[in-house]
Amino acid sequence: MTLCAAALSIALGLFAGPAAADTLCTYESYRGARTDEIAKSWLGTGFLVDVDEVKIRRVYDNLATSWTPVTIVRAENFTSASYQSTEMMHGGQGISIRWGCRVYDDGRCEAMLESRRMEALIAVGKTLR
């Protein structure tokens, strides 16, 4: 585990480090928004997925959301997780979203947030196991 991953694990309250079933993805680039800051406000800076427990946490710098149940689909070279929810926009208006991610066998990862009311946001990064 790299120093960055260890620091993030501690910040997330995972003092023993991620379990074997957990995968941490940290984003390196964003697409779909006018600025990376806008994309980060929706997608975060990464995610932690536990495919055995079928749950995910979105990471925002050194903070993380609570665990969210997801649907897991395994393919030949990646595993995907997704869920649907209502997110609150600035001003208190709710927006229905679909959030999904893929973790590739070669260490790449990506996340996408889709809604009928805005362009899809995509983040691409690398996994730390």
Wavefront OBJ file of the C-alpha trace (Angstrom):
o trace
v 0.000 0.000 0.000
v 1.428 3.396 -0.943
v 1.758 6.237 1.557
v -1.129 8.073 -0.147
v -3.391 5.027 0.093
v -2.434 4.451 3.718
v -3.189 8.078 4.601
v -6.544 7.926 2.829
v -7.388 4.631 4.536
v -6.749 6.178 7.930
v -8.766 9.260 7.013
v -11.675 7.029 6.000
v -11.562 5.189 9.297
v -10.093 2.022 7.807
v -7.251 1.819 10.302
v -6.188 -1.671 9.293
v -6.174 -0.730 5.593
v -8.655 -1.903 2.979
v -9.669 -5.544 3.230
v -8.879 -7.850 0.337
v -12.374 -7.338 -1.088
v -12.075 -3.537 -1.001
v -10.719 -1.555 -3.930
v -9.832 2.123 -3.707
v -9.958 4.174 -6.919
v -8.384 7.630 -7.052
v -9.265 9.853 -9.997
v -6.628 11.440 -12.224
v -8.810 13.253 -14.781
v -12.377 14.411 -15.382
v -14.623 15.012 -18.423
v -18.064 16.455 -19.025
v -18.041 19.590 -16.873
v -16.767 23.101 -17.568
v -14.146 22.683 -14.827
v -12.612 19.826 -12.865
v -13.911 21.452 -9.663
v -17.509 21.116 -10.871
v -16.923 17.451 -11.765
v -15.241 16.839 -8.375
v -18.210 18.346 -6.551
v -20.437 15.652 -8.099
v -18.081 12.681 -8.516
v -15.641 13.261 -5.671
v -11.947 12.382 -5.865
v -12.414 8.616 -5.904
v -14.405 5.697 -4.565
v -14.024 2.658 -2.354
v -15.932 -0.433 -3.480
v -16.468 -3.708 -1.657
v -17.745 -6.186 -4.241
v -18.189 -8.975 -1.673
v -20.442 -6.820 0.538
v -22.019 -5.164 -2.575
v -21.511 -1.582 -1.383
v -19.612 1.567 -2.293
v -18.410 4.830 -0.742
v -17.716 7.944 -2.780
v -14.572 9.756 -1.596
v -14.251 13.547 -1.433
v -10.604 14.397 -0.636
v -10.131 12.820 2.827
v -13.836 12.346 3.547
v -16.209 9.667 2.335
v -19.940 9.151 2.049
v -21.643 6.391 4.002
v -21.764 2.938 2.399
v -24.354 2.721 -0.387
v -25.781 -0.590 -1.655
v -24.999 -1.173 -5.336
v -25.706 -3.570 -8.165
v -22.550 -5.489 -9.151
v -21.971 -6.874 -12.650
v -18.843 -8.851 -13.538
v -17.511 -8.880 -17.092
v -14.468 -10.501 -18.689
v -11.972 -7.727 -17.836
v -13.800 -5.470 -15.349
v -16.334 -5.331 -12.538
v -18.987 -2.614 -12.506
v -21.102 -1.217 -9.691
v -24.043 1.180 -9.974
v -26.912 2.746 -8.080
v -29.626 5.347 -8.568
v -30.490 8.125 -6.137
v -31.702 11.685 -5.784
v -28.929 14.222 -5.197
v -29.490 17.731 -3.908
v -28.358 20.572 -6.151
v -27.401 24.080 -5.085
v -30.607 25.774 -3.969
v -32.095 22.584 -2.538
v -33.555 21.188 -5.755
v -33.385 17.385 -6.119
v -32.030 15.699 -9.238
v -32.354 12.000 -10.092
v -28.972 10.477 -10.980
v -27.450 7.152 -11.939
v -23.930 6.684 -10.579
v -21.754 3.884 -11.882
v -18.143 2.768 -11.833
v -15.875 0.186 -13.391
v -12.766 -1.412 -11.930
v -10.625 -3.004 -14.641
v -8.362 -6.002 -14.034
v -5.331 -3.964 -15.214
v -5.729 -1.365 -12.418
v -7.684 1.315 -14.275
v -10.957 2.599 -12.886
v -13.636 5.069 -13.921
v -16.850 6.547 -12.608
v -19.792 8.141 -14.396
v -22.701 10.204 -13.160
v -25.679 10.478 -15.511
v -28.875 12.494 -15.325
v -31.492 13.642 -17.804
v -30.908 17.196 -16.597
v -27.151 17.491 -17.220
v -24.314 16.165 -19.352
v -22.703 12.936 -18.132
v -19.679 13.444 -15.877
v -16.789 10.981 -16.128
v -13.716 10.492 -13.960
v -10.801 8.205 -14.803
v -8.131 6.967 -12.417
v -6.154 4.075 -10.978
v -6.924 1.541 -8.270
v -5.071 0.868 -5.063
v -5.768 -2.567 -3.577
l 1 2 3 4 5 6 7 8 9 10 11 12 13 14 15 16 17 18 19 20 21 22 23 24 25 26 27 28 29 30 31 32 33 34 35 36 37 38 39 40 41 42 43 44 45 46 47 48 49 50 51 52 53 54 55 56 57 58 59 60 61 62 63 64 65 66 67 68 69 70 71 72 73 74 75 76 77 78 79 80 81 82 83 84 85 86 87 88 89 90 91 92 93 94 95 96 97 98 99 100 101 102 103 104 105 106 107 108 109 110 111 112 113 114 115 116 117 118 119 120 121 122 123 124 125 126 127 128 129
